[in-house]
Amino acid sequence: LDQSNHQPPSFRMTLPGGDSADTPCLPRRFQAKLGELWCNVSTEEDQHLKTAYLAGFPHVSYRIGKKHFEVDFVNMVQKNVEIGTTREIRAPYSWKRPAVPVTKPEPMTCFRIPKGAPGNTVLISHPQDAAQTIP
């Protein structure tokens, strides 16, 4: 992909009747720069990043599995906290972060609702004290 002209990438699409057209292929996820290529982050990571970015926070800290990450939205850099490596990130095409946060930052936790749990009370660990649960 040629990133030098700052145009969104495109792909060739075959239309009914055999005609073809160049169609913009706009990134819908956050992307991380791996070497020379921009790659989509995982769905789970994308959800963490979008939530914090759209809330206007300048940075976010989160875990994916056993890995701990911090993202600086001002400089658009992601850091792996354990090993100290950093890489560039970018938001989905044409997204802009609010100039000021739209809410105050508070501790937050994300979890998947287990199968069969909708409509029932689910206990989760308190984000600041794992010895406590929250219904």
Secondary structure, 3 states (H helix, E strand, C coil): CCCCCCCCCEEEEECCCCCEEEEECCCCCCEEEECCEEEECCHHHHHHHHHHHHCCCCEEEEEECCEEEEEECCCCEEEECCCCCEEEEECCCCCCCCCCCCCCCCCCCCCCCCCCCCCCCCCEECCCCCCCEEC
